[in-house]
Amino acid sequence: MRVVIIGGGGMIGQKLARALGQRGEIDGQSISQMVLADIVDPAPVEASFPVITQRLDITDRAAVD
């Protein structure tokens, strides 16, 4: 499963990302990749799967596409 966290650079997004990185699954399904997206560069988190950090302004339609 691929997980995308919008606001992945903020306090709640980072806490969620760290928790998912430690668990490695959601409802019994393994996480294969996690993307942390925010208007500022999100800090990377440790996980057994790839974690991609992406600076992204969700108000910019072209950037979201």
Backbone torsions as a table, in degrees:
resi	resn	phi	psi	omega
1	MET	NA	136.6	175.2
2	ARG	-97.8	130.6	-178.3
3	VAL	-114.0	131.8	175.0
4	VAL	-118.4	126.1	178.3
5	ILE	-113.2	106.8	174.3
6	ILE	-77.6	129.1	-173.4
7	GLY	87.0	24.0	-176.9
8	GLY	-67.1	-8.4	177.5
9	GLY	-95.0	-10.8	-178.2
10	GLY	-84.4	176.3	-176.3
11	MET	-61.0	-48.8	-178.4
12	ILE	-69.7	-42.7	178.6
13	GLY	-60.6	-40.8	178.6
14	GLN	-67.6	-40.4	177.8
15	LYS	-63.7	-42.8	177.6
16	LEU	-63.2	-45.1	-179.2
17	ALA	-61.8	-43.4	178.7
18	ARG	-64.0	-41.3	179.8
19	ALA	-64.4	-44.4	178.8
20	LEU	-67.5	-35.1	177.1
21	GLY	-62.6	-36.7	178.5
22	GLN	-75.4	-39.8	-178.6
23	ARG	-73.1	-46.7	-179.4
24	GLY	78.3	5.2	-178.4
25	GLU	-155.2	161.2	172.3
26	ILE	-134.6	121.8	-179.5
27	ASP	49.2	42.7	177.1
28	GLY	82.4	-4.5	178.4
29	GLN	-98.9	127.7	-179.5
30	SER	-67.1	141.2	175.2
31	ILE	-86.4	125.6	-179.7
32	SER	-97.3	-23.5	-178.6
33	GLN	-163.4	147.0	175.9
34	MET	-131.4	134.6	177.6
35	VAL	-114.2	125.6	175.7
36	LEU	-105.6	116.0	-177.6
37	ALA	-120.0	137.1	178.1
38	ASP	-161.5	167.7	-180.0
39	ILE	-71.0	-20.9	172.3
40	VAL	-112.2	161.5	179.7
41	ASP	-65.8	116.8	178.1
42	PRO	-69.5	146.0	174.1
43	ALA	-72.0	139.5	177.9
44	PRO	-69.9	155.3	175.8
45	VAL	-123.4	154.3	178.8
46	GLU	-83.4	137.4	178.6
47	ALA	-159.5	162.7	178.3
48	SER	-82.8	0.0	179.4
49	PHE	-125.5	164.3	-179.8
50	PRO	-64.3	136.4	175.2
51	VAL	-121.4	119.1	-178.9
52	ILE	-105.0	132.5	174.8
53	THR	-106.3	136.5	-174.3
54	GLN	-138.5	123.4	171.9
55	ARG	-78.5	124.4	-172.7
56	LEU	-151.8	129.1	174.0
57	ASP	-99.9	107.2	-174.2
58	ILE	-70.7	-8.0	174.8
59	THR	-82.6	-9.0	179.0
60	ASP	-96.8	102.1	-174.8
61	ARG	-55.7	-41.6	-178.5
62	ALA	-64.2	-38.3	179.6
63	ALA	-67.7	-37.2	179.5
64	VAL	-69.1	-39.4	178.6
65	ASP	-62.9	NA	NA
